[in-house]
């Protein structure tokens, strides 16, 4: 006599089949990798939190809320952290002083972790990716025009830096990476204004970066740097130096002749 199949056996088989199909789809579509991404992000934020408490909280507060010594970083964004720390401006060596570029004591991974923690607090621009700072196909001629309009007043015509009011200085751009230049335009460090995408589009930012990088490979037009402003400045400096030298020679000859005349008068 044949064994009778239980009525629920068919449903169980269908359910088992759906589970198998779902598992296969998850594996083939990379569901395991996407599931690990949040865990990895959480780990980066946790590590950044630990580094922040150790190295930054003394000035910015235990929760980046700011203190009387340093501003709040809530809403500053990851790009601001990456710029300040990758250029060695932060942590600051002296409170209240204008921070200048110097070697950093942190690895890129540590900087990204701290940036991830600050970004987790909410707001602020993110660190630009490789595609955003790529200068492949950028228009250096347009970048030159944009740089002259928006940047040259402070950084000089070739990014060599310059003096500002109240004893401040616009730093040279000769050592800045494309990412750091992009981040500076996004965040406006120190006395620099913020050039948001509504003011300078991402494509125009890449054009400016391409122009800055291109000027580093150009020879100095007058042989000397002098801010790379051209032969007119160097010629003027040479003319003034030569004129000053001639004036000194004339004064020396006049003094010698006066002494000679005085000597003859005393002998008579």
Beta strands, then each sheet from edge to edge (+ up, - down):
strand 1: 162-163
strand 2: 169-170
sheet 1: 1+ 2-
end
